Amino acid sequence: ISTVIAFVENAPNPTRRREEIVGGIVSKCLSATKAGTRTQSVELLLLLSEVDTPGPVVTGVIEGFDAKQPKAVAAAVAAVKDIVSAFGVKFLTLKPLLKALLKPFAHKDNSVRTEAQRLAVELYRWMGQAIMPSLQDLPSVLHKELEAQFAAISGNPPPKQTRLLRSQQEEEPSDKPVASNAGASSDNADDGVESAGSAAAEIDPWDMVDPVDITKKLPDDYYTFVVSSKWKERKEVIESLHGSLKKSIRLQMSPGTGDIIQEMGKKIADTNIIVATLAIQCLGLFASGLRQAFSPFVQSTLPALIEKSKERKQTVVDAIRETEDAYFLATGCDLASISDHYFTGASHKNPQTRAEANHMLRRCLAVVPTRPGKGDVKRY
């Protein structure tokens, strides 16, 4: 290992042997009997990460999550935690890592599960709440344990990158200490060094999970009862849909999805206020989960929301506002997509509808990415 460390430290391009080196470390060294060997193995992984980016190293170490020996799996999980602790998550492809994390959580050996929790806590330090959707399939008891551990560190100062990549070391001013292989002081971190605050701001939980086909989550009697004349039957199946949507932050547009959305659009005007409110909330969840793919449905369902905004019951008003906001984000914050519907509401005979239309416009203007032009200002 000492020889390989010397090679990595001095070779101009050690990455050409990176895959072989990482494979050997994972299979033979991380779980070695001698503590010195284990320590050197982790240091070698960190050095390889410094060469250009930790991503390929983590990808190689994740292979160890499938090892036959529990101690080998635990060692691989711990090594990934050390890499994340040193470099943060900016340089990692998080989606495959988060998917792989479920394997050690499901392991029979307690030491492996313990290391998985430590890795999850380290990822939470960098990602914040963005990690939560990837953990939602864990058993409820384990999920609660993790939430308690997350809560315990939520008030801590944000972590900072403690080791620099070679590219970052080259950018360091000559009169400033450069991070050594043993780690860099957070006091020496410049704008190029990652902190948890900047990392969490860049992470979109929607990108961390696979899209869900909601049509496969429906109860068998959904299509029968959603059009039932009995409001309780309609309520039960729409509640089931609502529950599935809340658990699926990213949705897949598949055959049948559009029909469900259109049916929810019809239910906005349902005679039962509970059913109508659930349908409105479902539409907002569809918009958030489908994003751009939902935008064609804005034009067909927003008019009913505008009309329903005359409802004075606060739970309905809140649901309408949240869904309108989700609609606007799904259109890419395009004012033109809501303009006709805004004017319909703003000129409505009902004062409540007029007020809500103006509330909608104000919220949309607050999040538009570019300043509206003179024409838009004059029009509105």
N, C-alpha and C positions, 0 to 999 in steps of 0.2 A: 504494500500500500504506500509506503514511503517513497518508493521509486515512481509510482504512478502520480503521486502528489507533486513530485519534482517535475515530472513530465508536463502536467497540467499547468504548473506555475511558470514554466519556461518555454514551452512549445508555442510557436506563433499561432498555430491553429489546432488546438487539442480537440476541437469539436468533431473532427473526422473520426475519432475513436470513442466518442462520447457514448454511443449506444452500447458498445461492447463493455466499456468501463462500468456504466450504470448497471447493466445486466449482471456483471460479476459481483459488484458490491451487494446488490439486492439478494442474489442467490447464495452468496458465500460469506459475506462479511458483516452485514448489519446485525445479525443475530449470533455472532461468534461468541465463544465462551469468554475470551479475554476482553476485559473492559477497554483496554487500549486499542484493540482492533476495532471495536464498535465506535469509539470516539473518532479514530482516524477515518473510518468509513463515512461518517456524517460530515466530517470536515472536507473530505474529497468531494462529496456531493455538493457541498456549498461552494467549493472552488469551481467545480464544473458549471454551477449556476452563474457564477460571476463572469464567466468567459463571454457570454452574450445575453442569455436569458434563462431563467429557471424553468420555463415551460417544458422543454423536452426532458429535462431531468426529472421533473415531477411525473411526467407521463411514463417514464421508465420505472420509477419507483412504485407507481400505482400497480404495476404488474405484480408486485409482491403481495398485493391484497388477496391474491388467489393462491398463495403458497399453502402447502399442506400442513406445515408446522405452525401452530398458533404463535409461537415466539417469533417466527419469521414475519408473520402478518403484523403482529404488534410493533415490531421494529420498523417495518416499512411505513406504517401509519405514523409512528413517532418521527421518522425522518421527514415525511412530508410536512408535519407540524413545524419542525425546525426550519425548513426552507421557507414556509409561509411567514414564520416569525421573523426571519432575517430580511426577507425581500418584499413582504407584503403580497398583495394579490394583483397588482397592476400588470405584471408580466406573465400572468397565468391565464390559461383558458379554463375558466371556472366551471363551465357546464359539465364536462366529463369528470372533473374532480368531484363535484358535488354528487353526481350519479354514482361514482365509485365509492363514495363515503358510506353509502347505504350497506355495502357488503360487510365491512367490519362491524357495523352496528348490529347486523344480523348474525354475527359469529357466535358460536356456542361458548367460546372461551371468554371468561370475564376480563382477563387482561387486555384482550383485543378490543372489547367494547369500551373499556376504560380509556384506552388510547384514542379510540374514535371520538369519545366525548371531548377529550383534550384538543383534538384537531378541530372539532366543531366549535369549541370555545375560541380557539385562535382565529378561525375564519370569521366568527362573529365579531371579534375585536376589529377586524378590517372591513367587513362587509356590513355590519349592523343588521337591520331588519331584512335586508335583501336576501339573507340566507334562509329565512323562515319558510318560504314556499317549497324549498328543496327538502325540507325535513318533515313536511306535513304527513307523509306516509309512515312515519315511525310510530311504534306503539304509543298509546296515550300516556302511559306511565313514564316511558323514556322521554317523551316530548315534554312532559311537565318538569322532569329533572333538568333537562337542558334549559328550559325557560328560566328555572330558578338560578342556574349557573350564569346565564346571560344577564339576568337582572342584577346579580351580585357584582358584575364588572361594568355595567352600563354607565356608571358614574365616573369610571376611571379616565385618566387623560388618554387621548387617542394614541395608539402606537405609531412609531415611525420606523422607517426602513433603517436597519442597523448595519447592513453590508451593501456595498456599492458594486454595481456591475462595472466591468472594465470601461465601458463607454462613459459611465458616470464619473469614474475616477479620472478619465482624461479631461472631462469638463471642469473638474475642480480647479479653482484658482491656485496658482503656485504658492501663494502666501497663506494657503489654508490647509490644514491637515487633511490628508486623504484617508478614507476608510481603509484599514488594514484587513488582512485575512481573518484577524481575530475579531473584527467587528468595528463599526464606527459609532462614535458618540452621537446621540441625537442632536447635540448642540452644534454639530458640524453639518447638519442637514441643510441643503440649499433647496431652491425651487425644483430641482430635478429629482429630489429624493421624495419618495412617496410617504404620505401620512394617511392615517385611516380616514380622516375627514374628506380628503380629495378622492380617495378610492371609493368610499361609499357613495359619494355624489355621482360617480360615473357608472355605478353598477345598477342595471335595470333588472329587477327580479323576473320580469317577463322573458328576458333573454336566457335566464338560468334554467328554465324548465321546458319540457317537450309539450307541444300542443295536444290538447285533449279533444277527442271527438265526443261532443256532448250528446249526440244522438244515441250513443251506446250506453249512456248513463241513465236513460229514461226508464221509468217503471213500465212493465209490459202493458199496463192498461192506460198509459198516458194519452194516447190518441183518442181513446174512447171517452175518458172522463174529462179531458180538457174542454170538450164541447158539451158536457153534460148540462141538463137543465137544473141540476141540483148544485147550489153554490158550494156546498161542503166538498163535493167530489171534485169540482174545479179547483178549489182551494188546495186540496190534498196533493194533487198531481203537480200543480204549479209550485207548491212548497217544496216538493221533491226536486223539481228542476232548479229552483232557487238555491237549494242546499248544494247541489252538484256544481252549479256555476260558482258559488262562493269558494269552493275547494279547488277550482280550476282557473288559475289566473291567466292562463294562455289557452286559447281555443283554436280549434281547427275548423275551417270552413269546409264542410263535407256535404254530400247530398242529403237533404232533409233539414239542414241547419237553417236555411232561409225560410222554410215553411214554419219552423218553430218561432222564428223571430216575427214573422208576419202574424202568426196567431197571437203572440203576446201583444203586438200592436193593436189587434182588435180588442183585446181584453182591457186596454186602457179605459175603455168606455163601459166596462162591465158594471152591471147594476149593483153588485156587491163591492163595497169599498175595500174590503180586505183583499179580494181577488184582484181588483184593479191595482192596488198598491204593490202587491207581489209581482204582477206583470210588469209594472213600471220599473221596479228594482231589477227584474230579470233582464230587461232591455238595457239598463245601464251596465250590468255585468257582461252582457254580450258585447257591448261597445268596448268595454275595457279589455276583454279577452281577445277579441278579434282585431281591434284597432282599425287599421286602414281597410281591412276586408269588410268592416261593418259599414263604411261610409255610404254605400248605395242604399242602405236601409234608413238612413237619416231622413231622406226626403219623404219616404212613405210613412214614417211613424212619428216624426216630430210634430206635424200638424195636430195630431190627436193629443200629444202632450201639452201643446199650447192651449188647446181647448179645455183640457182637464185642469189647467192651472187656475181656473175659477173656483176650484174646490177650496174650502176654507179649513179643512181638517189639516192640522200641521204635519202629521205623519205623511200625508199624501203630498203636500207642498215640498217637504224635505226630499221625498223620493224623486219628485219631478226635477228639482234643482240638481240633485246628484246625477241623474240620468242625462239631463241636458248638458252638464259639464263633461260627462263621459263622451257624449255625442260629439261635442266640439273638438275634443282631443282626438277622437277617431278620424275626424276630417283633416287632421293636421293643422288645426287651429285656423281654418279657412273661413274668414268672415262671410264670404260669398255663399257658403253652404247653408248659412242660417238666415241670411238677410231677408228673403221673402217671408219666411215664417215669423221673423221678428216683427216685420211691418204688419203682418196679419194680427199678431197679438197686440202690438202697440196701438192699433186702431180699433180694437175690439170694443163692443158696447159695454162689456163688463169691466169695471174699474180694477178688480182683482187681477184679471187677465192682463190688462194693460200694465199694471205695476210689475207683474212677474216677467213680462216680456222685457221690460227695461232692466230688471234685475239680471236677467239672462245676458243681455247685451253688456252690462257692466262687468259681469264675471268673465265674459269672453274677451273683452278689451284688456282685462287685467293680465291675460296669459298669451296674447298674440305675440309671436316671436319678433315681428317687425312693426315699426310705427305705422299706423294707418295713414294713407295718403290724403291729400286735400279733398279728393273726390269722395273718399269714404267719410271723412269728417263732415263734409257738406251734406252728404246723403242721409247720414244718421242724425 
